[in-house]
Amino acid sequence: MDKIKILVAEDEKLIREGIIKSINWDSLGAEIIGQAKNGAQALKQLKEKMPDILISDIKMGGGNGLDLIREAKSINAELRVIIISGYN
């Protein structure tokens, strides 16, 4: 069975790395295929790597997470999205 491919988009390095390192992705049948510090980087990787799941912050540089999600869904309508935010 193929692993679930996950892309993490979060502008704060500590949070991004925490998401990646704090979960045993392999035990869930998943793998992190990329990480992005802004929406522009995430969109580029979405097109190149075609992840199954996007974990995205709402507010980040290079385009906000909601715009990123809209664009990502236009590229892959089956993409699953997990939204994270510390923004009010």
N, C-alpha and C positions, 0 to 999 in steps of 0.2 A: 504494500500500500504506500502511495506517495505521501510525503509529509505535507502538512498544511504550511503554506508559505506566508510569513508575516513581515510587514514593513512597519517600522516605528517612526513616526514623525513628531518630534518634540524639540523645541528650541533650547530648552535648558538641559545641558549636558548631563548633569547629575541625575535628573529625573529620567532622561532617555536611557542612560546606562543602567540605572536602577531597574527599570522595566525589563531590560534585556537580561541582566545578570541575576535578578532575584527569583526568576521562575525557571523551573526545569522544563524547558520547552520540549526537549526530546521525549520526556515521559508523557507528554500530551500529544505526541505524534506531530509536533510542529517544529519549525525552524525559523529563525530570524534571517531573512534574506537581504535585509537592508535597513539602514537607518538614515534619517534626514534631519537636519537642524532647521529647515524652513520648508515652506510650501513648494517653492520652486524645485528644490532638490527632490522632494517627495514625489512630485508630479513626474519628473524625469525618470526616477526609479520605478514608479508605477508602470510607465509605458514600457520600460526595458525588461522588468522582472516579472510583471504580472502576478502580484501576490494574491492570495486568497482572502487575507485579512489586512486591513489598515488600522493601526492604532495611532490616533492623531489627537494632538492638542487642539483646542479651539483657537487660541490666540498665540500667534507666533509670527516672526518676521518672514518676509518673502511670500506673503499671501496668508490669509487666515484659514483656519482648519475647515470652516464651513464651505468656503470657496473651493478648497482642495477636494473636499468630499464630493461636491457637485461635479467637478471636473473628473474625478476618479470614477464616479458612477457612470459618466458618459463614455468612458473608456471601457469599463467593465461593469455592466449592470448587476452581475452576480457577486461583486465585491462585498464582503462583510466589513462593517466599520465599528470600531470601539472608540468612543470619544472620551478623552480625559481632559480635565481642566481644573486649574486652581483659580480661575478668573471668575469674578462676581458676575 
